[in-house]
Amino acid sequence: MTKQEATQIENQLTEMFKIKHPDIKTHIDTIEGTDKIVITFFWNRISQQNWEDSKSFRVKYQNFESILTSEIIPFFN
């Protein structure tokens, strides 16, 4: 995954969940040497400092779509 792809996915996920959490932020980290990524969501502003109200998902990049529909979307709904 390139940095540009990660940024695009971050923006898409942020927009997807803004209705429920207006101040949500999404960050994607790649794990070098693997095909895994860590997607972290922060909301309620303070969570970026204290890790309260945050949630991370560690997934293989090729499984992203299935994890999105089976775990991430249900978590926020």
C-alpha positions, 0 to 999 in steps of 0.5 A: 500500500502506498502512502497515497492509497492509505490517505485516500482510504483514511479520507473515505473512512472518515467521511463514512463515519462522520454522521455518527462521530462528527470529529472522527479521525482515521489513521492507517499504519503499514507494517513494513515487510508484511501485507498488514495494515493497522486502521485506527479511529479516534473520536471525541478529540481527546482520544488522540492523546489518551487513547480513550474512545479509539479503536484499532483494526489490524488486517491484511490489506487484501482482506480489507473489504471483507473486514470493513463490512464484517467488523468495522461498519458493524462496530460503528453502527 
